[in-house]
């Protein structure tokens, strides 16, 4: 195969066409199952919508997905799968029931999350048909002005919002109460396909079974840097302040609009409404709790949950042997694929959405061009040394 292959459709069908024991590592960001109501697996969930109204997020992938992933993985191959804090347990159980061995759980910490919480006091007044009096205004990073509702969270200015007073005694009793915490971390499950014999025997036969410790050390030089930890962060002020000097001991992968848009310059533009499946001009789109503030007024990569390339490179490098084949059954906009190419690996990705497949292909092609440019620059540097260096 070429350096990468992308498949449109159900990943179980795509994986069924792959050879058994052909994949060196699986790094994926699957649906989190953040639909309202009881959490289900995708096998059981037949209706409803999940994060930002996306139908594909209505449930977490069940055993059938991870069993097929196990079949195509080499013995000793590692699986890294992101999850949501509320439904992560179902994904972990499904992965284990499919035959994978749970090895660890990593923690991706970020400062950009905002609480999707119901204001209990306002809900009580609303149910009573009572109108609340506006008593002032406040400013918050989590509430961008509505006219900036499509702008990226990182690029937005602090927005103003109305402060209202409870209109009924019952609402006054529950002023300051809500239903959710501010999201600040996501779990990343680390699992491994059972070995054939010992770690040493498996490595010699299949080239899998161990993690790349020296290649992922933090700071300093190889063998002298900090041992890679099961904790990673985005370098935001909200994270750096409590960590202090200790932040330098962990993988830091900063998010940026440039990262998510690289390579997509020739693609059609989208708006916040496209990214959130909401209509332009509606309160649902302008409300930051709807997720509209995660996108700029105009974007080309409109996937709502793009992970930083540096984070995905760290994860790919951690579990993939040199030149190995990385699989992402839930590819989205191709962050794993972009990372795999930049790490010198090969990649296979699957997704149900043709627009995401187009975005992923553009980002992976960008990574290939970047790789070629870096190789050319390295060659030229070597050539210059050979011409003018010491004999």
C-alpha positions as CSV (number, residue, x, y, z in Angstrom):
1,X,0.0,0.0,0.0
2,X,1.0,3.7,-0.3
3,X,1.8,5.6,2.9
4,X,-1.9,5.9,3.6
5,X,-5.4,4.6,2.8
6,X,-8.7,6.1,3.7
7,X,-12.0,4.2,3.8
8,X,-15.5,5.7,3.7
9,X,-18.2,3.8,5.7
10,X,-18.6,1.5,8.7
11,X,-15.1,0.8,10.1
12,X,-16.2,-2.8,10.8
13,X,-16.7,-3.4,7.1
14,X,-13.4,-1.8,6.3
15,X,-11.5,-3.7,8.9
16,X,-13.1,-7.0,7.8
17,X,-11.4,-6.6,4.4
18,X,-7.9,-6.2,6.1
19,X,-5.5,-9.0,6.8
20,X,-5.4,-10.5,10.3
21,X,-2.5,-9.4,12.4
22,X,-1.5,-6.6,10.0
23,X,-1.7,-3.5,12.1
24,X,1.1,-2.3,14.4
25,X,-0.8,0.2,16.5
26,X,-4.3,1.7,16.8
27,X,-4.7,5.3,17.9
28,X,-8.2,6.7,17.8
29,X,-10.6,9.3,19.1
30,X,-14.0,7.4,18.9
31,X,-17.5,8.7,19.6
32,X,-17.9,9.6,23.3
33,X,-21.6,8.8,23.5
34,X,-22.5,12.2,25.0
35,X,-26.2,12.0,24.1
36,X,-28.7,12.9,26.8
37,X,-30.2,10.1,28.8
38,X,-28.6,6.7,29.6
39,X,-25.3,6.0,28.0
40,X,-25.4,3.2,25.4
41,X,-23.0,1.5,23.0
42,X,-23.3,2.2,19.3
43,X,-24.7,-1.3,18.8
44,X,-27.6,-0.5,21.0
45,X,-28.2,3.2,20.2
46,X,-30.6,3.5,17.3
47,X,-31.8,7.1,17.8
48,X,-30.8,10.4,19.4
49,X,-27.8,12.7,18.9
50,X,-24.6,13.3,20.9
51,X,-22.0,16.0,21.2
52,X,-23.0,19.2,19.3
53,X,-26.0,17.3,17.9
54,X,-23.9,14.8,16.0
55,X,-25.7,11.6,15.3
56,X,-22.4,9.6,15.1
57,X,-21.8,10.5,18.8
58,X,-25.0,9.0,20.1
59,X,-23.3,6.0,21.7
60,X,-19.8,4.6,22.4
61,X,-18.4,1.8,20.2
62,X,-19.4,-1.6,21.4
63,X,-17.6,-5.0,21.5
64,X,-18.0,-5.7,17.8
65,X,-15.9,-2.7,16.8
66,X,-13.1,-3.6,19.2
67,X,-13.2,-7.3,18.4
68,X,-12.6,-6.6,14.7
69,X,-9.8,-4.2,15.7
70,X,-8.3,-7.0,17.8
71,X,-8.3,-9.3,14.8
72,X,-6.4,-7.0,12.5
73,X,-3.9,-6.0,15.2
74,X,-0.6,-7.9,15.6
75,X,-0.1,-9.7,18.8
76,X,1.3,-7.2,21.3
77,X,0.0,-4.2,19.3
78,X,-1.2,-1.3,21.5
79,X,-4.5,0.5,21.3
80,X,-4.9,4.1,22.5
81,X,-8.5,5.3,22.6
82,X,-9.8,8.6,23.9
83,X,-13.1,8.7,25.8
84,X,-15.5,11.1,27.5
85,X,-15.5,11.1,31.3
86,X,-19.2,10.2,31.6
87,X,-19.3,7.3,29.2
88,X,-15.6,6.1,29.4
89,X,-16.5,3.1,31.5
90,X,-18.6,1.5,28.8
91,X,-15.9,1.9,26.2
92,X,-13.3,0.4,28.5
93,X,-15.5,-2.6,29.3
94,X,-16.3,-3.1,25.6
95,X,-12.6,-3.1,24.8
96,X,-11.7,-5.5,27.5
97,X,-14.7,-7.8,26.6
98,X,-13.4,-7.9,23.0
99,X,-10.2,-9.5,24.3
100,X,-7.8,-6.6,24.8
101,X,-5.7,-6.3,27.9
102,X,-6.0,-3.0,29.7
103,X,-2.6,-1.6,30.4
104,X,-3.1,1.9,31.7
105,X,-5.3,5.0,31.5
106,X,-3.7,8.3,30.4
107,X,-5.0,11.8,31.2
108,X,-5.3,14.6,28.6
109,X,-5.8,17.9,30.6
110,X,-6.9,21.2,29.0
111,X,-8.1,24.6,30.0
112,X,-10.5,25.3,27.2
113,X,-13.6,23.4,28.3
114,X,-16.7,25.1,29.4
115,X,-19.5,23.7,31.6
116,X,-22.7,22.6,29.8
117,X,-24.7,23.1,33.0
118,X,-28.4,23.9,33.5
119,X,-29.0,26.8,35.8
120,X,-31.4,25.4,38.3
121,X,-32.7,28.7,39.5
122,X,-33.5,29.9,35.9
123,X,-35.1,26.5,35.2
124,X,-37.5,26.9,38.1
125,X,-38.5,30.4,37.1
126,X,-38.9,29.3,33.5
127,X,-41.2,26.4,34.6
128,X,-43.3,28.9,36.6
129,X,-43.5,31.3,33.6
130,X,-41.8,34.0,35.6
131,X,-39.7,36.8,34.0
132,X,-36.3,37.5,35.7
133,X,-35.1,41.1,36.2
134,X,-31.8,42.0,34.6
135,X,-29.7,43.5,37.4
136,X,-26.4,43.9,35.7
137,X,-23.8,42.5,33.3
138,X,-20.7,40.4,33.7
139,X,-17.8,39.3,31.6
140,X,-16.6,35.7,31.0
141,X,-14.3,33.8,28.7
142,X,-16.9,31.1,28.7
143,X,-19.6,33.3,27.3
144,X,-18.4,35.0,24.1
145,X,-20.6,37.8,22.7
146,X,-23.2,36.3,20.3
147,X,-21.8,38.2,17.3
148,X,-18.6,36.3,18.0
149,X,-20.3,33.0,18.6
150,X,-18.7,31.4,15.6
151,X,-15.1,32.4,16.5
152,X,-12.6,29.9,17.9
153,X,-12.4,29.6,21.6
154,X,-8.7,30.4,21.5
155,X,-9.3,33.6,19.4
156,X,-12.4,34.9,21.1
157,X,-12.5,37.9,23.4
158,X,-14.2,37.8,26.8
159,X,-17.9,38.2,26.2
160,X,-20.6,39.9,28.3
161,X,-23.8,38.4,29.5
162,X,-26.8,39.6,31.6
163,X,-27.0,39.0,35.3
164,X,-30.6,38.3,36.4
165,X,-32.3,38.0,39.7
166,X,-34.5,35.1,40.7
167,X,-38.2,35.9,40.2
168,X,-39.7,33.5,42.6
169,X,-38.9,32.3,46.2
170,X,-38.4,28.8,44.9
171,X,-35.8,30.0,42.4
172,X,-34.1,32.0,45.1
173,X,-33.6,28.9,47.1
174,X,-31.7,27.3,44.3
175,X,-29.7,30.3,43.1
176,X,-26.1,29.2,42.2
177,X,-27.0,25.6,41.7
178,X,-26.3,23.8,38.4
179,X,-26.0,20.3,36.9
180,X,-22.4,19.9,35.5
181,X,-18.8,20.6,36.3
182,X,-16.4,22.3,33.9
183,X,-14.7,19.7,31.7
184,X,-11.0,19.8,32.0
185,X,-9.7,16.3,31.1
186,X,-10.3,13.3,28.9
187,X,-9.2,9.8,29.6
188,X,-7.1,7.8,27.0
189,X,-7.3,4.1,27.5
190,X,-4.2,2.1,26.8
191,X,-4.7,-1.5,25.9
192,X,-2.6,-4.2,24.3
193,X,-3.5,-7.3,22.3
194,X,-2.3,-10.4,24.2
195,X,1.3,-11.4,23.5
196,X,2.5,-14.6,21.9
197,X,4.8,-15.8,24.6
198,X,7.1,-13.3,26.4
199,X,7.6,-9.7,25.5
200,X,11.0,-10.5,24.1
201,X,9.7,-13.4,21.9
202,X,6.8,-11.2,20.7
203,X,9.0,-8.3,19.8
204,X,11.4,-10.6,17.8
205,X,8.5,-12.2,15.9
206,X,6.0,-9.4,15.4
207,X,7.9,-6.2,16.2
208,X,5.3,-5.2,18.7
209,X,4.6,-5.4,22.5
210,X,6.7,-2.6,24.0
211,X,6.4,1.2,24.2
212,X,8.9,3.7,22.9
213,X,10.1,5.2,26.2
214,X,13.3,7.0,25.0
215,X,11.5,8.4,22.0
216,X,8.9,10.0,24.2
217,X,11.0,11.3,27.1
218,X,10.1,14.9,28.2
219,X,12.8,17.5,28.0
220,X,16.6,17.3,27.9
221,X,18.2,14.6,25.7
222,X,17.3,11.1,25.0
223,X,17.9,8.7,28.0
224,X,18.2,11.8,30.2
225,X,14.8,13.4,29.9
226,X,11.8,12.6,32.1
227,X,10.2,9.2,31.7
228,X,6.9,9.7,29.7
229,X,3.9,9.8,32.1
230,X,0.3,9.0,31.7
231,X,-0.5,12.7,32.1
232,X,-0.5,15.2,29.2
233,X,-1.6,18.8,29.0
234,X,-2.3,21.7,26.6
235,X,0.0,24.3,28.1
236,X,-2.9,26.7,28.8
237,X,-2.7,29.2,31.7
238,X,-5.5,27.3,33.5
239,X,-3.3,24.2,33.5
240,X,0.1,25.8,33.9
241,X,-0.8,27.9,37.0
242,X,-1.7,25.0,39.3
243,X,1.1,22.8,38.0
244,X,3.8,25.4,38.3
245,X,7.3,24.2,37.6
246,X,6.0,20.6,37.5
247,X,4.3,21.3,34.1
248,X,7.7,20.8,32.3
249,X,7.8,17.2,33.4
250,X,4.9,16.2,31.2
251,X,4.0,16.2,27.5
252,X,2.7,19.6,26.5
253,X,0.8,19.8,23.2
254,X,-0.7,23.2,22.5
255,X,-3.9,23.7,20.5
256,X,-4.1,26.2,17.6
257,X,-6.4,27.2,14.8
258,X,-3.4,27.0,12.4
259,X,-2.9,23.4,13.3
260,X,-6.4,22.3,12.5
261,X,-6.6,24.3,9.3
262,X,-3.2,23.3,7.8
263,X,-3.6,21.7,4.4
264,X,-7.3,22.7,4.1
265,X,-6.8,25.9,2.2
266,X,-8.4,24.6,-1.0
267,X,-11.5,23.1,0.7
268,X,-14.9,24.7,0.9
269,X,-15.6,26.9,3.9
270,X,-18.1,26.2,6.6
271,X,-19.7,28.1,9.5
272,X,-20.5,27.5,13.1
273,X,-23.9,26.3,12.0
274,X,-22.3,23.6,9.9
275,X,-20.1,22.5,12.7
276,X,-22.8,22.3,15.3
277,X,-25.8,21.2,13.2
278,X,-27.8,24.3,14.2
279,X,-29.5,27.0,12.2
280,X,-27.8,30.4,11.7
281,X,-29.2,33.1,13.9
282,X,-30.7,30.8,16.5
283,X,-30.2,31.1,20.2
284,X,-28.8,27.6,20.2
285,X,-26.0,28.6,17.9
286,X,-25.1,31.8,19.7
287,X,-25.2,30.1,23.1
288,X,-21.6,29.1,24.0
289,X,-22.9,26.0,25.7
290,X,-24.0,24.7,22.3
291,X,-20.3,24.6,21.2
292,X,-20.6,27.2,18.6
293,X,-17.6,29.1,20.0
294,X,-15.4,26.2,19.1
295,X,-15.4,27.3,15.5
296,X,-14.5,30.6,13.8
297,X,-16.9,32.6,11.6
298,X,-15.5,30.7,8.6
299,X,-13.6,27.4,8.8
300,X,-12.5,24.7,6.5
301,X,-11.9,21.9,9.1
302,X,-15.4,21.9,10.7
303,X,-14.9,18.8,12.8
304,X,-15.9,19.7,16.4
305,X,-13.3,17.6,18.3
306,X,-9.9,18.0,16.6
307,X,-7.0,17.0,18.7
308,X,-3.6,18.8,18.6
309,X,-1.2,17.2,16.1
310,X,1.7,17.3,18.7
311,X,-0.5,15.3,21.1
312,X,-1.3,12.7,18.5
313,X,2.4,12.6,17.4
314,X,3.4,11.8,21.0
315,X,0.9,9.0,21.2
316,X,1.7,7.6,17.8
317,X,5.4,7.6,18.6
318,X,4.8,6.0,21.9
319,X,3.2,2.8,20.6
320,X,4.2,2.5,16.9
321,X,7.4,0.7,15.8
322,X,9.5,2.6,13.2
323,X,7.7,2.5,9.8
324,X,4.7,0.7,11.3
325,X,1.1,0.7,10.3
326,X,-1.3,2.8,12.4
327,X,-5.0,2.3,12.2
328,X,-7.7,4.8,13.2
329,X,-11.2,3.3,12.9
330,X,-12.9,6.6,13.8
331,X,-10.7,9.0,11.9
332,X,-12.7,12.2,11.9
333,X,-10.6,15.0,10.3
334,X,-7.4,12.9,10.3
335,X,-5.4,14.1,13.2
336,X,-4.0,10.6,13.8
337,X,-3.2,10.2,10.1
338,X,-1.4,13.5,10.0
339,X,0.6,12.6,13.1
340,X,1.4,9.1,11.7
341,X,2.8,10.5,8.5
342,X,4.9,13.1,10.3
343,X,6.3,10.3,12.5
344,X,7.3,8.3,9.5
345,X,4.6,5.6,9.9
346,X,1.9,4.3,7.5
347,X,-1.8,5.0,8.1
348,X,-5.2,3.5,7.5
349,X,-8.3,5.5,8.5
350,X,-12.0,5.0,8.4
351,X,-15.0,7.4,8.8
352,X,-18.7,7.5,8.0
353,X,-18.7,11.2,6.9
354,X,-17.5,12.0,3.3
355,X,-16.8,15.6,4.3
356,X,-14.5,14.5,7.2
357,X,-12.7,12.1,4.8
358,X,-12.0,15.0,2.4
359,X,-10.6,17.1,5.3
360,X,-8.5,14.1,6.5
361,X,-7.1,13.6,3.0
362,X,-6.1,17.2,2.7
363,X,-4.4,17.3,6.1
364,X,-2.5,14.1,5.4
365,X,-1.3,15.4,2.0
366,X,-0.1,18.4,3.8
367,X,1.9,16.2,6.2
368,X,3.4,14.4,3.2
369,X,4.5,17.7,1.7
370,X,5.9,18.8,4.9
371,X,7.8,15.5,5.3
372,X,9.2,15.9,1.8
373,X,10.3,19.5,2.4
374,X,12.1,18.5,5.6
375,X,13.8,15.6,3.9
376,X,14.9,17.9,1.1
377,X,16.3,20.4,3.5
378,X,18.2,17.7,5.4
379,X,19.6,16.4,2.2
380,X,20.8,19.8,1.2
381,X,22.4,20.4,4.6
382,X,24.2,17.1,4.3
383,X,25.3,17.9,0.7
384,X,26.7,21.3,1.8
385,X,28.7,19.7,4.6
386,X,30.2,17.2,2.2
387,X,31.2,20.0,-0.2
388,X,32.6,22.4,2.4
389,X,33.2,20.4,5.5
390,X,36.5,19.2,6.8
391,X,38.2,16.5,4.7
